Amino acid sequence: MDKKDKIKQLTLKYNDILLESIRIALSEDLINLIVVNQEDQDFGLVEFMSKKKEFKNFVLTEFLKNNSNPVIKELAEMEERQFKFKKKIKK
């Protein structure tokens, strides 16, 4: 197994932990940027930021939308079609 395959395997193995790490890092960095750039503190985010899980998920989602290629962005914005299956009755 070469180095890239091993990294792929480890990334898959630790995916959940890495994903949560990214959520935490992005949301903390955003909060720090808001604090440092005082002009961004004027709108009321305290209540939304207090809902930590929802806030982290929203920040990650928005970050990924802003940094994905156009095809993935278009797919994310597409509506999911619902199909209904009807059972045929033999006569």
Summary of the structure (lengths in Angstrom):
residues: 91
radius of gyration: 20.4
end to end distance: 59.2
largest distance: 73.5
contacts: 156
relative contact order: 0.08
helix: 73%
strand: 0%
